């Protein structure tokens, strides 16, 4: 396992060592030895996205249901984007995007908005969340907000009604 700190404080890109042989590859996607993730009360989610260019996000939850997320791609390739929305953070308002494929994961601490765009058709995406989903505590930000500076690399081919009509940064809290 190789852990790389991203530009945004506390967010981490995790690359797993692959073990290959004539059958294919093997690697872990979670090990409780990670000392920077508190997953004792976690919830796992999976999304399947059919079409390349689809955007999901930008989402987060507020207290007391804020979530950290350990995300990975089980099939396909995504461009994953996080935005630091922690008011007291030195990187408040900053965002970063990374390409995620099979043996990479992204740790997104609580206090970050998160979204992704599929770079291939037929993507299966896994979220390991530190808290349960709560509709009344969920917040969304328009993925087209100028603060994100057109961060998604492809033209958007598909997006949910909720995400398409999410508020801009100044109204999202």
N, C-alpha and C positions, 0 to 999 in steps of 0.2 A: 504494500500500500504506500502510495506517495500522496502527501497532503500539501497543497499549494494554497497559500493565503491569497485571496483576490485583492484587488485595489480597495474594495469596500471593507471596512473593519468588521471582523468576525465572520464574514462569508468565506467558505473554503471550497476549493475544487479538489475532489478526491479521485485519484487514478489508481485502479487496482492492477496488480500484476496478473497477467493472463498465463494460464498453464495450457499449453497446446500439445496435441498429439494427432494421430491420424483420424480420430473421431471428431475433432473440433477444438473448442476452447472451454475453459472453466475458470471462474473467478468468483470471489465472495462479493455480495452486495451489501452485507451488513455484518458487523462484528461488535458486540457490546463493549469491547475494549476501547472504543472511541471515547476519549475523555471530554470531548467538547460538545457532545450531544446528549441531552437528557430525554430518553425515549421510554421512561418507565410507564407513562400513561399515553400510549401512542395509538394512532389510527392509521391504517394503511388504505390507500386509494389507488385505483388504476383507471386511466382513461385510454380509450382507443380513438384515434383520429384517422379518418379515412383519406383525407385529401392534403397533398403538399400545399404549403402556403397558408394553412389554417392557423389562426391566432387564438390562444386561450389565455385570458388574463388581461389586465393586471389585478391580482386579488391579494387580500390579507384579512386578518381578523383582529379586532381590538380586544382589550382586556374586558373580562377575565378569561377570554377564550383565544388570546393571541397564540399563533402557531409558529414554531420552527418547522422547517421541512427539509428532509433529506430526499432529494429527487434523483431519479435515474430513468434512463430509456431502456426498455426491455427489447424493443424492436424499432428500427428506423433511426433517424437523426433529427434533433431539434436544435434551434437557437434559443437558449434560455436567457431571460432578462430578469435582473433584480434591481430594485430601486430602494435605497435606504430612506425610510420615512421616520426614523427615530429622531425626535426633535433635538436631543442633546448630543447626537453623534457628530463627530468631526467630518463625516462623509454624508451628512444629511442632504438629501436632494440629489445625490450622485447615483448613477446607474452604471451597470456593466452587463455585457452579454457574453455568453460562452457557448460553444458548440458542444452538445452532449451526445455521446454514442455509448454503446454497450458497456465498456469498462470504466466509465467516468460517472461520478456523482457530484451533485452540488449540495452543500450544506447552506441553507438559507435560515439565518437566525430569526427569532421573532422580531417584528418591527421592520420587515422588508415587504414591499409589494413584489409579486412574482407573476410572471407570465412566460409563455413560449410560443414560438412559431415552428410548425413542422417543415423540415427541409426535404422530407421524403413522403411518399404516400404510405399509408398503413402503419402509423406510429402507435406503439403501446408505451405509455408513460406511467411510472410508479412514483407515488408520493408517500413517504413515511412521515406523518405529522405528529408533533409533540402534544397536540390537544385535539379534542373532538371538534367536528364541524358544528358551527352555530350560525344559522341563517341570520339571526338578528344582530350578530357581531361581525358579520362579513362586510367588507368594504371593497369597492372596485374603483379603478382609475381607468380612464380611456386609454387604450394602447396607442391611440393617435395623438395623445397630448404632446404639445411642443416640448415639455420637459424631457421627454424620451428621445427627442431629436431624430425621429424616424429610425428608430433603432432596429426594427425588424428588417432583415436583408431581402426578403422577397415581397412581391406584391401580395396583398392579403386576398386570398381566394375564398375564405369562409371565416365567419366569426359569429358568435352567439348574439342574439338581440340584446341581452343584458350587457355584454361587453361593448357592443357597438354604440350603445347609448349611455355608457358609464360617464360620470362627470369628469371634468378636467381637474388637474391638481388643486387648483384654488378652491374647488367645491367638493373634493373627494372625502375629506375627513369624516 
